[in-house]
């Protein structure tokens, strides 16, 4: 194989999607949707990640969902708390789901 | 091992912290961070030390419970598993910071290895290598 063919196959190797973590690699620098333990959802731009799913996200919006039960009517009130942070490091053991961006 | 003792030219293994993003937290040592814990307690302070497992110590810390109760602490140790988020100054560029720190650590370990191999008195020999 010539050097050009070797280099091309090396680039193909790097771009290959072999394991689930490679799907996250494809989402680098794009907006992702992350679900965390404790009914938390995060949307942000993925800057970095690792095999533990530790992540660094930019332009982050966090939504915390909590259910309150009214004392009198006993109905469930779903409350959401939102927070915007410019930059965030997330420890991977809280992450339950990472979703690639929606293509519009 | 000196260059003459190295028989197999194996590539040097990267240090353990470079295999995960904990190197970013270690790069934040010395800066002010807010660590939000899994029990919704937040601690703001200067990051004194972070080890390869992400266990952290903060100095001059303020600990805020979800109820809003604030406590001043000289030094606090946070177990790695308790960390949910690490907030840092938005002026920090993560990739640039990791690169800068990586260079510093590499230069530092190289300098240490040279001193160990050649000894502090044989600096001339070390420079030629």
Boltz contact constraints between the chains, C-beta under 6 A:
constraints:
  - contact:
      token1: [A, 47]
      token2: [B, 94]
      max_distance: 6.0
  - contact:
      token1: [A, 50]
      token2: [B, 20]
      max_distance: 6.0
  - contact:
      token1: [A, 50]
      token2: [B, 21]
      max_distance: 6.0
  - contact:
      token1: [A, 52]
      token2: [B, 20]
      max_distance: 6.0
  - contact:
      token1: [A, 54]
      token2: [B, 21]
      max_distance: 6.0
  - contact:
      token1: [A, 56]
      token2: [B, 94]
      max_distance: 6.0
  - contact:
      token1: [A, 86]
      token2: [B, 90]
      max_distance: 6.0
  - contact:
      token1: [A, 87]
      token2: [B, 90]
      max_distance: 6.0
  - contact:
      token1: [A, 88]
      token2: [B, 85]
      max_distance: 6.0
  - contact:
      token1: [A, 89]
      token2: [B, 86]
      max_distance: 6.0
  - contact:
      token1: [A, 90]
      token2: [B, 85]
      max_distance: 6.0
  - contact:
      token1: [A, 91]
      token2: [B, 83]
      max_distance: 6.0
  - contact:
      token1: [A, 94]
      token2: [B, 84]
      max_distance: 6.0
